[in-house]
Each structure stands twice: as C-alpha cells, then as structure tokens.
Amino acid sequence: MTYNFMTAAEAASLIKDGEIIALSGFTPAGSPKAVTAELARQAEEKHARGEHFQVGIITGASTGDSCDGVLTRAHAIHFRAPYTTNTDFRKAVNAGEINYTDIHLSQVAQRLRSGFLGHVTTAIIEACEITEDGRIYLTARCGNYSDNCSSCRPGDSRA
C-alpha cells in the first residue's frame, strides 16, 4: 500500500477558517504536536495580514499546551469541547474569546454523531509509524473511542 506523505505545514494548510477539527489525545499523550503547532503559526500569519482564521476543536479530553495552548495563544480557536486544563485556554474562555462546552467525555461521541457539535471536516491523529503493508500504529491516545475502534481493545497487537 502506498501513502502520500506531506509536511505538517502542508497538512495544516488544508484546514480552512471555520472548520471543525477533531484531535486525538487523552491528556497530552497521543495529542498531535507538529500539525497543531504549524496550524497556530499559519493562523498568526493570516491574522497579521488581516485575515480571519479560527477553528472549532473536538477532542477525547484535554490535549495540553501542544494543542490547546499554542492554538489559544494564536487566537485560532472559536469553539472547543469537551475538556481542557490549559491555563491560557481557560483565561481566553473566561475573557469571552472562546466558546467552550464542558461536557462529560462519555457524551462526546453521541453528541457528535447527532450533529450537536457540528460537522468535523478534518481529524488529526498522532501515529508513531505507518508500515509498508498499510498498518498505522497509533500512540497513547485512547480515552473516548467508538466501539468499533479495534486498536483500543485489550489484546489487540496494535494497542
């Protein structure tokens, strides 16, 4: 199986203003780092040119500074759910700069499937390896997952 690889900058450039992105991670473990940092950098560049750029973010839990922090400081987040512990993010929410919904993690998948959280256009999933035979080895990102997520099942060789 052949994959097309791209840089973090190329991946981030595919995300458009107003989109909702889903991020892997359960605390900073398994949260994407390279693409979110690049997305923050690109947002800052767009803001400097007078362009609007913000995204909605849905995760399995808090993601840490590598997502919530860098994107908050870049003023790149319009909406975020369900849970975060980042200080910069919390300050922005309290200042009315970010719309935030703190819902129980067990309710995220159902609300997302029902359309209450909008339509996810892009998912950024951290992986540590992609093999020639098409296997994708994910990092420690399990927390809120669908029942058909075999990579999270105990005993699975990819877990």
LOGUKOL-396783 format. One record per residue (C-alpha): residue in three letters; x negated, y negated, z negated. Coordinates in steps of 0.001 Angstrom, whole numbers, plus 500000, padded with zeros to 6 digits. Each point is the difference from the previous one (the first is absolute). Last residue first. Layout:
<atoms>
ALAXYZ ...
</atoms>
This chain:
<atoms>
ALA502926501267478822 ARG498840501255503408 SER499690503632498976 ASP503574500050498755 GLY500145501713496633 PRO502092497330498349 ARG502060498064502547 CYS498778496520500846 SER498740500754503517 SER503318501672500756 CYS501915496731500004 ASN503457501379500802 ASP501415499059496609 SER499150496358500719 TYR497356498244497995 ASN499620497674497081 GLY496780500646498157 CYS497440501597502248 ARG497155497794501260 ALA496791501705499003 THR498381500070503447 LEU501561501535503087 TYR498343502546502225 ILE501373499794503526 ARG499844503198501983 GLY499984499691503786 ASP497600502765501021 GLU497124497514500407 THR500349498943496372 ILE501211496728498508 GLU498389499206496663 CYS500321497815496900 ALA503510498761500644 GLU501757496870498789 ILE503461499520501443 ILE501140496740501574 ALA503610500235501118 THR501385497556502540 THR503481498848501024 VAL501879500716496780 HIS503633498979500326 GLY501654498121497156 LEU500050500761496280 PHE503707500816499738 GLY499930502041503199 SER501347503241498534 ARG496713501813500694 LEU498104497262498130 ARG502394500065497076 GLN499714503786499781 ALA496197499958500226 VAL499610497207497432 GLN502337501315497303 SER497568502347498220 LEU497511497148499684 HIS502380498048497785 ILE500667496578501445 ASP498070496771499604 THR501149497861502908 TYR497776497054500813 ASN500407496968502223 ILE496666498206500112 GLU499192496285499548 GLY502453499322497159 ALA497288498970497521 ASN500735503101497893 VAL499506502167503095 ALA496702498280500818 LYS498754500442496414 ARG500924503700500061 PHE498141500483503289 ASP496859498355498658 THR500149502202496881 ASN500476503300501866 THR502168502550498181 THR502351500991502784 TYR503239501881500469 PRO502768500404502578 ALA500027498037502253 ARG498522496898501618 PHE501355497142502123 HIS498405497014501750 ILE496370500997499634 ALA497199498371502037 HIS499141497069497735 ALA496320500975500430 ARG499633500232496211 THR503009502328499950 LEU498593502204502771 VAL496648500361498247 GLY501573500812496630 ASP502849502294501002 CYS497906502101502355 SER496412500539498856 ASP500864498338496672 GLY502063502895498786 THR502503502205501776 SER502888500221497568 ALA502561502680500764 GLY501241502024502985 THR499781496988502274 ILE502196497545501885 ILE498609496742501340 GLY501729497189501881 VAL497799497938502251 GLN498956496370500276 PHE498509497905502767 HIS500970496469500991 GLU497633498241502374 GLY498387496657499113 ARG496581500936501382 ALA498660500416496445 HIS503028502199499259 LYS499057502259502901 GLU496414500315498758 GLU501185500776496464 ALA502362502669501352 GLN497124501558501975 ARG497882500263496855 ALA502884501508498025 LEU500645502552502765 GLU496288500851499980 ALA500081500698496279 THR503177502038500487 VAL498395502002502814 ALA496820500835498075 LYS501528500889496631 PRO502920502358500317 SER501241501263496656 GLY499119503609499174 ALA499058499290496424 PRO500706496312499355 THR503148500930498065 PHE502001502567501930 GLY499026499340503529 SER501300499947503521 LEU501308496796501508 ALA503234499248501826 ILE500206496918502167 ILE502974497754500612 GLU499682497600502905 GLY500577496267499728 ASP496823498909501763 LYS498519502770502105 ILE497791502976499200 LEU498033501248503028 SER497116497641499130 ALA499415501974496794 ALA499184503146501981 GLU497552498170502266 ALA498298498375497024 ALA499787503330498146 THR498265501427503060 MET501627502420502372 PHE499968503732500644 ASN501997501756502688 TYR500412503590498969 THR499373503116502073 MET501344503402499080 
</atoms>
